[in-house]
Amino acid sequence: MIDLRLLREDPDRVRASQRARGEDVALVDALLSADERRRSSGLRFDELRAEQKSLGKLIPKADADEKAELLKRAGTLAADVKAADAERDAADEETQQLLLQLGNLVHPAVPVGGEEDFVTLQTHGTIRDFDAEGFAPKDHLELGHLLGAIDVERGAKVSGSRFYFLTGVGALLELALVNAAIAQATAAGFTPMLTPALVRPQSMAGTGFLGQAAQDVYHLDKDDLYLVGTSEVALAAYHMDEIIEADRLPLRYAGFSPCFRREAGSHGKDTRGIFRVHQFDKVEMFSYVSPEDSEAEHQRLLEWEKQWLTSLELPFRVIDVASGDLGSSAARKFDCEAWIPTQGKYRELTSTSDCTEYQSRRLSIRVRDGKQVKPLATLNGTLCAVPRTIVALLENHQQADGSVRVPEVLRPFLGGREVLEPVAK
């Protein structure tokens, strides 16, 4: 959530942010009205309560006639205090509910628009010319079958559409990717974390995933627990309701977890293979920093993602995601999109978001700097979303005979293997 004081002092900035997101601008005025009722009812409660206490001191000292009048007034005051208390609570509840619906303030540099209105910031690597090499590239699913690495037919038989098995060298490739990613993160100073895949509602809501993203979340009604779509949720809630000393910052965690997504609204999209699935594993970077350092940390997370994709020898581009495609928690987001040869376009592999103080306010995570205690900033960044990375690796490093060259960074984690060889022709 955003700072209510900022809303009161500069409501036009909040309106502009909502407008850029394509969200309801009227929510700002409704929130201002509720906040004013909350403050005025709170003031009225305090005044009535003070009068009630003063009256309570007078009653024992009053004579009989005056005491009767004071007791009558005390009865009226008690009713007024109770009503003011109820009004204050109702206004506070309405304010909090409206505040939870408001997205984070969009950074001024974010391009305004929808999904296709991003700005390309950088391109890296060279796209292979398969025609010049004399063969047509196979897609990742065909390569996966040749290598004995991917089985979507049995995945569908066992669990339904958008599920899969990684088999043989496919399973080894996932383990290699995860170990290499964790090795890079650890070398950069991140603490490796294995995180819960099930979280309580306050953890999911606190990170902002029960707003516009709620349709993609799996909920276990019987237990009132949610399956996470990213370890960002558990990593953000890790320090929930805590005050962190300033000299401990930055805190950086690299979480590995399974991720679960309904992929609501993706009917007909990426139905072939393992690019868009309901369950996958991911290594996620997460940072807690002082608010004034969040933009610099955002650039650092992006550099670590670029380092990872460069080490995998993948051609990719960096985009500045447009305001309407940010997600409620992010003030700014950069995506790294790898080139997928058989699709003839770049597709998202990693993403990093600066959530400023939005999540920490919702989760009550603060930093103590001297005598000052204030919300801190949180940021997240994908290091390796396994299935999409496998898609990009297989397609970009394939050879004419159906084998796949292994990037050097992964070879130590694959027993020194330089090439993945077909097991079925």
N, C-alpha and C positions, 0 to 999 in steps of 0.2 A: 504494500500500500504506500501511498505517497504521504508527505508531511501535510497535515491539515493547516498548519500555519502558512505554508506556501500556497495552498489553495485559497485561503482568505486574502493573502497579500497580492497574489497574481493569478486570479481566476482565468484571465484571458489566455495565459500560457497553457493552462490545463485544458481549456476548451480547444485550443489549437492542436494540442497533442491528441485529444480524442478525435478531432476532425481528421488529422493525418492518419490515424489508425483505421478510419472508417467506422468508428464506434459512436455511440449515442452521446451527443454534446449536451443534451438536456439533463443528463445524469449529473453534470457539474452543478447546475442550478438547484437540482433536487438535493444534492449533498450540501451545498451552501445553506439552504433553507433548514435542513435537518440539523446541521451543526449549530446554526443560530438558535434553534429551539432547544438544543441540548445545553448550550451555554446559558441561555436565559432561564431555563427551568432549573438548572443547577444553581444559578445565582438566587432564584426565588426560594429554592429549598434551603440554602444556607441562611438566608435572611429569616425565614420562618423558624428554622431550627434555633437560631440565635435568640429570637424573641421567646421561643418556648423555654429555653434554658433560663433566660432572665426572669420570666414569669414564675418558673419553678422555684426560684430563690425568694420571690416576693411573697408567695402564698403562705409559708409558715409564719411570717412576721405580721400578716394582715389581721385586722379585727374581723369579727364575725360577718358584718355586712359586706365589707370589702372582699373578704375571702370568698364569699358566695359569687360575687361578680367575677373575681379572678378565676375561680374554678370553671365558671361558664365560658370565659374566654379561653381557658386552657383546653376545654373540650373542643371548641371550634378550631383552635390552633392545631390540635392533634390530628383532626380530620384534614386540615389544610396541608400539614406536613406530610401526611400519608399520601395525599393526592399529588403533591409536588414531587415526592419521591418517585411515585409511579410514572409521572410525566417525564421526569428526568431519565429514568431507566428506559422508557419507551423511545425517547428521542436519541439516547445514546445507542440503543440497539439498532435503530433505523440508520443512524450515522455510520455505524460500523458495517452494517450490511451493504450500504451504498458505497462505502469506501472500498470494500472488497471487490466490488464490480468494476472499479476504475483501473485502467491499465497504467503501467509505468509511464513516466514522462518521456516522450520520444526525444532523443538527442537532436540538437539543431542541425547536425550534419547529415542526418539520415535522409536518403531520397524519399520523397513523398509519392505514394502510389500503391499499387497492388503487387501481386507475385511477380509479374513480368517487368516491373519498373525498377529493378535493381540497377546498380552501377558497377561495372567491372573495374576493379582496382588494379589487378595484376594478372599476368599469365606466366606460367612456368612450364618448362619442358618442351619437347618437340613431339607433335602428333605424327605417328608413323604413317607412311604412305604404303599401304598394303598392295595397291595396284603396281607400284614400282617394284615391290618385292616379289610380285608374280603369283600371289594367292589371295583369295577372299577370306577375310577373318571369320572365324566361327564365333558364335555367341557363347557366353559363359556356361549355359546349360549344356550345350553340345560338348564343349570342352570338359565340363564336369562329368559327363557320362563317359567320355573317352578315358579320362583319368581315374574313373571309379571313385570320384570325389563327392558327387552330389546326387541325391536320390529324392526327387520331389514327388514321384508317383507313390512311393511307400509313405512318404510324409503325409500326403493327402489321404491315403488309406487309413493311416493310424489316427490322424488328428484333424484332417480337413484341409481346405484350400489355404494357401499361404503358409504351410508348414513344410518342413524338409528334414532330411537326414544329411549330415556331413559324414562321409564314410572314407575309410582308408586314409589316403593322402590328404583328403579334404579336412578330416578331423585333425590331422597333424598340422595342416596349414593354419587352421584356427589357433591351435595351441602355440604355434610359432609366432603368429601375429600378436597374440596377447602377451607372450613373454617378451617379445621385442619392444612392444609399446610400453609395457611396465618398466623395462630396462631403461628406455629413454626417459620416461617420467621420473624414475628414481634418480638417474644421473642429474636431472634438472632440479632436484630437491623436493620432489613430491613424495608424500608418505603413501605407500601402497595400501589400499583398503579393499577388503571383501565385504560387501554391504548387503543388508537384508533386501529381499525382493518384495516383501510384504510390508506395508507401512500403515500407520493409523491415519484417520481422516485429517487430523490437524497437521500432519506432515505433508500430505498431498495438497491440502488447501493452502498451507503456508508458502509453498513454492509456486503457487499460482496455477496448478494443473487441474483445479476443479472449476475453472471458469470456462473460457472458450474451448479448452482442450478436453473437457470432461467427456465428450462423446468418444474419445479414443482410449479411455481408461477402463480397465477391467476391475470390477468391484465384487468382492465376496460378501454377499449380503448376510450370510449366517454369522460371519465373524466380524463384520464391519471393518474389513481390511482391504487395501488396494494393492494390486500388482503394479509395480513401478514401470514406467515407460523408459526410465533412465535412472542411473544411480545418482544423478543430480539431486533427486528427491531426498534420498537417505543422507547424502553428504551435506545438503543444506540444513536438514533437521538435526544433524549430529550435534550441533551446539545450540539447539533450541533452548530458550529460557536461560541462557548463560551470559555472563559478562566476561569478556576476554581482555586481558591486559594488553595495552598497546604494544609493549615490547615483544609480544609473541607473534605479532603480525609481520609479514603475511603468513597465513596458514594455507598450505597447499596439499591437496589430497588427490590421489589417482585411484578411482574406484572401478573395480571390475564387478559386473553383475549381469544376470540375464535381464532382458527388457521385454515388456509385453505391450503391444499396441493393437487396438481393434482395427486400425486403418479405416475408420468410418469415413465415408465420403470418397473412398478411393476405388469404388467399384469400376472395374474395367481398366484400371491403371496398373501397369507393371505386373500383369498377371503371370507372365512367363518367368520361371526361374526364381531366384532368391533375392531380388533387389528390394522388393517391398513385402515384408513378411510380418506375421503376428508375434513371433518370438525370435530374439537374437541376443547375442552377447556383445558387450561393449566395454571399452576402457574409456572412462570419462575423467577429465581434469576438473578440479573445483578449487576456487580460491576465495579466501576471506582476506580482505584488505581494508585499509582506511579509505573512507569515501574519496578523499582527494587523490588517491593513487589508482582509482578504478580504471581510468582511461589508459594509463600506462600499462596496467596489468592486462587489460584487454589486448593491447598490442603484443604483449609477451606471450599470451596464450595463442594468438594467431601465429606468431613466429614458431612456437613449438609444433603447431599443426603443420605448418609449411615444412618444417624440418622433417617431420614424419613422412609426409607424402613425397618429399624429395628423396628421402632414403629408400622409398619403395620404387623410385624411378618412374613415377607416374606423371603424365602431363596433366596440369590442373590450372584452374583460374581461381582468383579470390574475388568475391562480390560483396558489396555493401547492400545488405538486404533492405528492401523498401519498407516503409512504415506500416503498411497494411498487412505485412507478412511477418511481423516481428514476434508475435506471441505476447501475452499480457505482461510477462515479467521483464522482458528485455527493453532497455533503453536504446540499445544498438546491437546489431548482430552482423557478424561476418561469416560467410559460408566459403568453404573450399570445395570446388566441384571438379571431379576428375573426368577426363575425356573417356567416353565409352564408345569404342570403335563401331560396334554393330548398331548402335543407336545414332551415331553421328552427331552426338551432342555431349555437353558437359552435364554431369549429374552430381548432386550433393553427396560428399563423403564425410566432411566434418563441418562443425558449426561452433562458433563461440559467441556467447552473449554476455554483455555487461548489464547486470540487473540492478546496479547501483544499490540503494538502500531498500528497495521494494520488498525483497524476500526477508531481509533481517527485521524489518518493522513487523511483518506478519508473524514471524517466528520468535520475536522478542530476543534477538541476538544483538548484544551491544559491546562496544569497546570502551574501556576505561583508560583515559589519557590524562594523568594527573588527577584533578578533582572532577573533570568532565566525563560524563558517561553519555554516549550517543550511539545511534545505530551505525553499523559498519556496512561495507559493500560486499556483495557476493558476485562471483562470475563463474561461468562454466564453459567448458570446451571439449568437444568430442576429440579424442585422440584416435581411437580405432573402433568404428562400428563394423563388426566382423563380416557379415554377409556382403555388404556393399563393397568392402575393400577386396574381398575375394573376387567379386565380379570384375572390378577394375584390374586386378592383378592378372587374372586368367586371360582377359581379352587383350590387354596391352602387351603382355609378355609372351603371347602364344607364338608358336613356330609352325611352319607349313605342315609338318607331320602330325600336328595335334599335341605335341609336347609343349611345355610351358617353362620358360627360363625363370629361375628363382633369383630375385634381387639379392645382392651380397648381404644386406643387413639381416635377411632371414636365414641365410645358410647355416650359421652356427646353431640355430634353433630347429633345424631340419637335418641334423646329423651330417652337415657339410654338403648336402645334396644341392647340385647346381641346376638340375633340370627335373621337372616332373614328367615322367614318361607315361604314355597311354598304356592302359591295361586291357583295353578292348578296342579293336579296330572296326 
